[in-house]
Amino acid sequence: VGISLLFNKGVGDSVELPSGLERKDLKSIEWKYNKMVIAEFEDNFTLPRSQFEGRLEMNDNNFSLTIRELTLQDSGEFLRGNETYRDDQQINFSLSPADGDISVTCNASNSVSWKSASTTVKCSNDTTTPGNQIS
């Protein structure tokens, strides 16, 4: 099962990526950024060296990952994978800058298929132009 969430944050902001998990029944968890492990838990927490060094914090109750002092270089795909005693699942996250051109990607998957679609939209604070709404 795959779920995609999009967070729009500005440079210097913080973002909390929710894991949707609780500590019970958990064997291991890992957070990846563009396919590289940036945080993991298996008996204890590990934060390997990465561009996020000194800016990451993993909640030890629900395994959400907080990234502080965001930069434009932090934009990208975050993946949370876990192994429990009953289930494996993944959640995809994308982080984009708050202003300007925003690329939106929607992924839908299940155990037998996967589909993806993407588009780029221009975001601004202009609320005077009617009819320019995304629904």
Secondary structure as a PSIPRED ss2 file (coil, helix, strand):
# PSIPRED VFORMAT (PSIPRED V4.0)

   1 V C   1.000  0.000  0.000
   2 G E   0.000  0.000  1.000
   3 I E   0.000  0.000  1.000
   4 S E   0.000  0.000  1.000
   5 L E   0.000  0.000  1.000
   6 L E   0.000  0.000  1.000
   7 F E   0.000  0.000  1.000
   8 N E   0.000  0.000  1.000
   9 K E   0.000  0.000  1.000
  10 G C   1.000  0.000  0.000
  11 V C   1.000  0.000  0.000
  12 G C   1.000  0.000  0.000
  13 D C   1.000  0.000  0.000
  14 S C   1.000  0.000  0.000
  15 V E   0.000  0.000  1.000
  16 E E   0.000  0.000  1.000
  17 L E   0.000  0.000  1.000
  18 P C   1.000  0.000  0.000
  19 S C   1.000  0.000  0.000
  20 G C   1.000  0.000  0.000
  21 L C   1.000  0.000  0.000
  22 E C   1.000  0.000  0.000
  23 R C   1.000  0.000  0.000
  24 K C   1.000  0.000  0.000
  25 D C   1.000  0.000  0.000
  26 L E   0.000  0.000  1.000
  27 K E   0.000  0.000  1.000
  28 S E   0.000  0.000  1.000
  29 I E   0.000  0.000  1.000
  30 E E   0.000  0.000  1.000
  31 W E   0.000  0.000  1.000
  32 K E   0.000  0.000  1.000
  33 Y E   0.000  0.000  1.000
  34 N C   1.000  0.000  0.000
  35 K C   1.000  0.000  0.000
  36 M E   0.000  0.000  1.000
  37 V E   0.000  0.000  1.000
  38 I E   0.000  0.000  1.000
  39 A E   0.000  0.000  1.000
  40 E E   0.000  0.000  1.000
  41 F E   0.000  0.000  1.000
  42 E C   1.000  0.000  0.000
  43 D C   1.000  0.000  0.000
  44 N C   1.000  0.000  0.000
  45 F E   0.000  0.000  1.000
  46 T E   0.000  0.000  1.000
  47 L C   1.000  0.000  0.000
  48 P C   1.000  0.000  0.000
  49 R C   1.000  0.000  0.000
  50 S C   1.000  0.000  0.000
  51 Q C   1.000  0.000  0.000
  52 F C   1.000  0.000  0.000
  53 E C   1.000  0.000  0.000
  54 G C   1.000  0.000  0.000
  55 R C   1.000  0.000  0.000
  56 L E   0.000  0.000  1.000
  57 E E   0.000  0.000  1.000
  58 M E   0.000  0.000  1.000
  59 N C   1.000  0.000  0.000
  60 D C   1.000  0.000  0.000
  61 N C   1.000  0.000  0.000
  62 N C   1.000  0.000  0.000
  63 F C   1.000  0.000  0.000
  64 S C   1.000  0.000  0.000
  65 L E   0.000  0.000  1.000
  66 T E   0.000  0.000  1.000
  67 I E   0.000  0.000  1.000
  68 R C   1.000  0.000  0.000
  69 E C   1.000  0.000  0.000
  70 L C   1.000  0.000  0.000
  71 T C   1.000  0.000  0.000
  72 L H   0.000  1.000  0.000
  73 Q H   0.000  1.000  0.000
  74 D H   0.000  1.000  0.000
  75 S C   1.000  0.000  0.000
  76 G E   0.000  0.000  1.000
  77 E E   0.000  0.000  1.000
  78 F E   0.000  0.000  1.000
  79 L E   0.000  0.000  1.000
  80 R E   0.000  0.000  1.000
  81 G E   0.000  0.000  1.000
  82 N E   0.000  0.000  1.000
  83 E E   0.000  0.000  1.000
  84 T E   0.000  0.000  1.000
  85 Y C   1.000  0.000  0.000
  86 R C   1.000  0.000  0.000
  87 D C   1.000  0.000  0.000
  88 D E   0.000  0.000  1.000
  89 Q E   0.000  0.000  1.000
  90 Q E   0.000  0.000  1.000
  91 I E   0.000  0.000  1.000
  92 N E   0.000  0.000  1.000
  93 F E   0.000  0.000  1.000
  94 S E   0.000  0.000  1.000
  95 L E   0.000  0.000  1.000
  96 S E   0.000  0.000  1.000
  97 P E   0.000  0.000  1.000
  98 A C   1.000  0.000  0.000
  99 D C   1.000  0.000  0.000
 100 G E   0.000  0.000  1.000
 101 D E   0.000  0.000  1.000
 102 I E   0.000  0.000  1.000
 103 S E   0.000  0.000  1.000
 104 V E   0.000  0.000  1.000
 105 T E   0.000  0.000  1.000
 106 C E   0.000  0.000  1.000
 107 N E   0.000  0.000  1.000
 108 A E   0.000  0.000  1.000
 109 S E   0.000  0.000  1.000
 110 N C   1.000  0.000  0.000
 111 S C   1.000  0.000  0.000
 112 V C   1.000  0.000  0.000
 113 S C   1.000  0.000  0.000
 114 W E   0.000  0.000  1.000
 115 K E   0.000  0.000  1.000
 116 S E   0.000  0.000  1.000
 117 A E   0.000  0.000  1.000
 118 S E   0.000  0.000  1.000
 119 T E   0.000  0.000  1.000
 120 T E   0.000  0.000  1.000
 121 V E   0.000  0.000  1.000
 122 K E   0.000  0.000  1.000
 123 C E   0.000  0.000  1.000
 124 S C   1.000  0.000  0.000
 125 N C   1.000  0.000  0.000
 126 D C   1.000  0.000  0.000
 127 T C   1.000  0.000  0.000
 128 T C   1.000  0.000  0.000
 129 T C   1.000  0.000  0.000
 130 P C   1.000  0.000  0.000
 131 G C   1.000  0.000  0.000
 132 N C   1.000  0.000  0.000
 133 Q C   1.000  0.000  0.000
 134 I C   1.000  0.000  0.000
 135 S C   1.000  0.000  0.000
